Amino acid sequence: MTLQATVSMSWVNTVIAAAERLGVESPQLLAAAGIAADELARERWPIDHITRLWRAAERCTGDSGFGLKAGTLVGPASLNVVSFLLQSSATLREALAQLQKYQRLISDGVRFQILAGENASWLVYHPRQGELAFSPHQIEAVLAAVVSFARWVAGTPVQPHKVQCSHAQLGPLRGYRQIFGCPIEFEQAFNGLLLDNTLLDQPLPQADAQLTQLHELHATTQLAALCDSATAPYLRAWLKAHLGPNLPARAQAARALNLSERTLARRLHAQGCHYDGLLDEVRRDAALHAVAHTARPLAEIAHSLGFAEVSTFYRAFRRWTGLPPARWRKQQAAVE
């Protein structure tokens, strides 16, 4: 199972701001996306939330260049602490390497790769989508954002040699030329920017090794906290997907999350939970749904949730609800 990526609210707010500049207010955009207004209070969104937001923005604005325009709005506020780290880097190449390292603070729905060549290097953008396929506007926004931010960091015009996208052309070519100032090709094998090595390796005007060290320490702390806070939700989602007659083992879960068992236990403890407790919660939720919303025999439900004996399932169910499963099923049917 691939656990769903998340995105920072700073990137969400960039999309909302771009829509507002085109006359679409936040309440209208959220309603069109099917997202409640109180979701804006969250620290991060699941990647599918922002995909719905992008799709809604495309429909509401009717602008084929929406992604490009959103990307040009990217500035320090859009990238949080990462922006200051990039600004103080020695070169643009070093800044992009820092972006690779700390990208997750902005969104872990993205992975950047640098393919170095003799005279120029590709910055390749690998989207990591959720259950919903990314809108092409999301992809164009990221490519435009990289160029926009590179210009801000370098303090000079930054023009790629070439841009390519894996999707079909969305709008007039003049819109792409205004943003990138170079040839662009569509329906290619990958999304990326081809950047001159001289540009990548020239010193940046605000380079500061001491500030870089300070910002990197802060970014590392934030990244560690993000990893810790995401462990329990990720584990819960993984357990839900792997629940069956054979219960998923702790070691198996740790491997799936690319953690050692000790690190997994430490992170869960920091969030006030533990593996067996999360597994019990997932089994409970699955049991309540199966008993209330299906006509499956209780013995079959018990087996599907990894209970070796029906009697063990009955005891667990009474612990969860205070009632045996048959009586609880009748009670739920009467309520409905």
C-alpha positions, -999 to +999 in steps of 0.1 A: +000+000+000+012+035-008+002+058+021-014+090+009+008+121+008+000+154+025+005+190+017+012+221+038-014+248+041+010+273+027+007+256-007-031+253-002-033+290+004-013+296-028-040+279-048-068+298-030-050+331-036-046+324-073-083+316-076-092+348-057-071+369-081-093+355-109-125+364-091-133+331-073-137+336-036-125+310-011-161+298+000-171+293-036-139+274-044-142+251-013-179+244-020-171+235-056-143+211-043-166+196-017-144+206+011-157+221+044-145+256+053-132+243+087-107+222+068-086+254+064-078+251+101-058+220+096-020+220+096-018+198+065-042+184+039-043+149+024-031+152-012-065+143-026-080+174-009-057+197-028-063+177-060-100+184-056-092+220-050-071+223-082-099+207-102-125+230-087-103+260-095-100+249-131-138+246-134-146+279-115-120+301-132-123+285-166-087+296-171-065+272-191-035+289-176-045+287-140-017+264-129+009+286-145-005+317-129-007+300-095+030+289-098+041+325-105+026+336-071+051+314-052+073+333-029+087+329+006+053+325+023+045+296+000+075+275+011+077+283+048+111+277+064+124+260+032+123+293+014+149+309+037+171+278+034+170+281-004+177+318-003+208+315+018+223+286-002+256+290-020+243+282-055+210+274-072+222+238-075+227+236-038+193+253-033+176+226-054+194+199-034+180+214-003+146+215-019+149+177-026+159+171+010+132+192+027+104+191+000+082+171+024+077+202+046+059+217+016+043+186+002+053+149+001+032+146-030+063+156-049+098+141-055+125+161-074+154+144-091+184+161-107+200+145-137+233+162-143+246+166-179+278+181-193+263+215-201+229+214-186+210+194-160+174+182-158+153+189-127+127+162-130+094+164-111+078+131-101+043+136-088+031+113-060-007+114-063-033+098-040-064+080-051-072+109-075-051+115-105-033+149-104-047+178-124-023+188-151-026+223-135-009+210-104+021+199-125+023+231-144+021+251-112+051+232-097+072+238-128+063+275-129+069+278-092+104+264-095+113+290-121+095+318-102+113+310-070+147+305-088+143+340-102+136+354-067+166+336-051+190+344-080+179+380-083+183+377-121+162+363-150+161+325-150+153+309-183+154+271-188+167+257-220+136+236-223+105+225-204+086+193-209+053+179-195+038+144-196+003+158-202-012+174-233-011+212-239-037+230-218-037+265-232-021+288-259+017+285-263+021+322-256+010+316-220+038+290-215+064+313-232+055+342-209+063+320-179+092+299-191+107+319-220+118+287-237+105+259-259+081+235-242+071+199-252+040+180-242+031+143-238+067+135-229+081+107-207+085+130-177+079+165-163+110+186-159+131+217-166+164+217-184+187+243-167+221+255-178+249+243-155+264+278-155+232+291-140+230+263-115+266+268-103+269+306-101+269+321-066+236+334-052+235+370-041+223+363-006+244+332+001+253+329+038+268+297+052+260+305+088+223+313+080+221+281+059+233+261+089+208+278+111+179+273+087+188+237+080+188+230+118+153+245+120+141+226+089+156+193+102+137+198+135+104+205+116+109+175+093+115+152+123+084+165+140+064+160+108+076+124+105+067+117+141+032+132+138+024+114+106+033+079+119+000+070+137-023+081+108-001+063+083+000+032+104-037+033+109-043+035+072-018+007+065-034-016+091-069-009+076-056-020+042-039-051+055-065-064+080-075-100+074-075-135+088-038-132+094-032-101+115-003-078+103+027-081+126+045-051+141+077-060+122+058-061+089+042-027+096+076-012+105+091-024+072+061-009+053+068+025+069+106+022+063+112+023+101+128+000+126+105-015+152+122+006+179+117+038+159+081+029+152+074+023+189+092+056+199+071+076+174+038+060+185+047+066+221+053+103+214+018+104+200+003+087+230-005+054+214+010+020+207+008-006+180-016-030+197-039-002+206-041+011+170-046-025+157-075-029+182-090+004+170-089-007+134-104-041+141-131-024+162-141+000+134-141-028+108-162-050+131-188-023+139-192-016+102-195-052+092-220-061+119-241-030+113-241-027+076-238-063+063-257-095+068-226-116+070-226-143+096-208-133+128-184-162+126-173-151+091-167-115+103-147-128+133-125-149+110-120-120+085-107-098+113-081-123+126-100-138+155-091-175+159-123-182+179-157-167+177-158-165+215-128-142+214-145-120+189-176-119+211-156-108+242-138-081+221-171-068+207-186-066+242-156-047+253-160-023+224-197-017+227-210-032+260-232-056+240-228-089+222-227-085+184-261-101+177-279-077+201-259-047+189-268-056+152-305-056+161-302-024+180-285-007+150-312-020+126-339-006+148-323+028+149-319+029+111 
